Structures are given as structure tokens and as C-alpha cells.
Amino acid sequence: MKLFFREHFLLIFIQLIQFAVIFTIYWLDGYHRLKPALYGILLGFFTFGCYLFYQYFSRRQFYRRLSQPLESLDESFQETEQIPVSEALQALLREQYKHYQTQIKKLESAQEEHLKFMDHWVHQMKTPLSVIELSAQSLDEPDSSNIREETDRMKTGLNTVLYMSRLRSIEQDFHIKPVYLSRIIHEANGEYKRFYIRNKVYPKLQIKKELIVESDEKWIYFMLTQLISNAVKYSAGKSSHILLLLYEKENEAVLEVKDYGVGIPNTDLKRVFAPFFTGENGRKFRESTGMGLYLTKEAAEHLGHRIEFDSTVGEGTTFRIIFSETQNLTAP
């Protein structure tokens, strides 16, 4: 209704001016019989009102369609009254839809090629890194440790790039199956053994119960290693250990990583999961990319898990991956 009045506002205003001018001309010409004049104006308003009434009710679906936003591109084919303006709009929307579909297919094709290239490139880069790592074993210390430290950093960066590219098509990358969480923890600790030693921060395990959850093993491993990496990095020089806990709470499985490091400033708490956000701590630690927690949060949401955390400056940070009761296969 609002759109209809906005479209016909000028016509209504001109009609009012026209009636006023006609009445004024007759009055100035000496025709002072008011009742016939008002009757004529009333007839004019009635005729004009009938015209507006017909215009609105014959096109009300068209105006309603223009007033409501589209929730999907397919709604652009919604039919309305077959009037010239509606038919012209329908033809325009069809052409626009075809144009968008063509552009979307081009973008999807380009994105798919980009993802294939990134996957291929990351795997190609891992081979020379492994060769460098093997070659470093024959060197004396501290050269050997320094080279392996840098290759570990490069591997971490390559894995981040790989998972960033996979995140765009994460629905096709899932492989849901029963996952033993303790096995994931031990696997991550074995992989990060040199990282622990280099930073002089060591894990302490508190596995109260073997828990099996329904999830994707590869993505769970990635999320855990991101949390471990952050916990060790922000604990180095302040604490000598981190805690890896596995327990049940209200029939939900909880995988917890707790550190006693620098903690997260209160001003950064709301943005820790934002992409590329490094915050105050990130500016102090040069290895921070700001993507680890973002990818962890995104993967958890796609898998149907929850990420919770709490932190106190100077005391440490705790992150929890929480698996719902339906995902906890060991729940009674």
C-alpha cells in the first residue's frame, strides 16, 4: 500500500490542484452557487477514487512483490498480475537471473581450480621440507635443532593454508565416524614433541574416561593442535606445563586445553575468533597469524560442536571443545 501511494502521490496532488483551479475559475467568474460546485468536485473525487481503487486491486500482488525482499534468487520467477510493467520486470529478472547463474558458475569453477592448486602446492611443499628435515639430522647442534624448528613452523603454516582452502568446501570434506578422543590427544602430543621441548612447556594429561564421539577425526585433530599450539606459545617463559583434559559433563564429552600463560586481555575477548585478528598478545608473539582460532571455531560449528573459553590476564586461558549428548557415543 505504501509503495502504491508513493507512486501515485504526484498524480493525487495534481488532481487536487486541478479541482482547486477549476473551482477558483468558476468563483472568480461570478458563479457563486457553492452546492453544485461542491457536488461536481465530489463526483470528480469519486471517479478519481474508483480509478485508484481499480489500479491498486488489479496490481496489488505486483506491489506486494516489490515491497518484500527476495530470500533467494529462485523467488525472482514469482508470477504476479500480467500487466505491462509486471511483464517487463519479469523479463528483466529472468535475464538478471541467467546472468548471475553464469557468473556464479564461473566463480565456482575458478574457486575449485584454486582449491586444487592449493592442495597440490601444499603437498608438493611438504616433500622438500621432509628432505630438509632428514638432512638436518646429520648436522651438529644447534644447527640441526634450528633447521628442524624452522621446518616445523613451515609445516604448521602449510597446514593452516591447506585447512583454510578446505574450509570453503568443508561440507564435502567431512568423514563422520566414531573417534577415540584419547587417541587424538596422544597423536597430537607425539607430533608436537619437539615443539614442547623447544618451548620448555610440557603437557599433563587428565583423562578421566575413554570417550568416543561421532565426528571427523581429521578436523578434530586440527582443532586440538591449534589449541595446543596457542597454549604452548603463550605459556613459554611463564609456565612449564599445560593441561589436556578429557571428561564428561552432563552427558556431553569435553576436550579441554588449559594453560597458565599470559591470558587474553579483556579488550580482545570478543574478537578472539575473528579472522586475522591477533590482538595484543599477537603483536608480542611474531608467529601469530590470527587464523588458528577462526578455523577452529568455523570447523566446530560445521561439525555441530561448541567452543567455549575463559581467560584471566596473567593466569592463563582454557579452551573447551564440547560434543553434544547425541555426539557422545559413550554417554549412558
Secondary structure as GFF3:
##gff-version 3
##sequence-region A 1 332
A	DSSP	alpha_helix	2	28	.	.	.	ID=ss1
A	DSSP	alpha_helix	34	58	.	.	.	ID=ss2
A	DSSP	alpha_helix	60	67	.	.	.	ID=ss3
A	DSSP	three_ten_helix	73	77	.	.	.	ID=ss4
A	DSSP	alpha_helix	84	136	.	.	.	ID=ss5
A	DSSP	alpha_helix	143	167	.	.	.	ID=ss6
A	DSSP	three_ten_helix	170	172	.	.	.	ID=ss7
A	DSSP	beta_strand	176	180	.	.	.	ID=ss8
A	DSSP	alpha_helix	181	191	.	.	.	ID=ss9
A	DSSP	alpha_helix	193	199	.	.	.	ID=ss10
A	DSSP	beta_strand	202	207	.	.	.	ID=ss11
A	DSSP	beta_strand	212	216	.	.	.	ID=ss12
A	DSSP	alpha_helix	217	233	.	.	.	ID=ss13
A	DSSP	beta_strand	241	249	.	.	.	ID=ss14
A	DSSP	beta_strand	252	259	.	.	.	ID=ss15
A	DSSP	three_ten_helix	266	271	.	.	.	ID=ss16
A	DSSP	alpha_helix	279	284	.	.	.	ID=ss17
A	DSSP	alpha_helix	292	303	.	.	.	ID=ss18
A	DSSP	beta_strand	306	312	.	.	.	ID=ss19
A	DSSP	beta_strand	316	323	.	.	.	ID=ss20
###
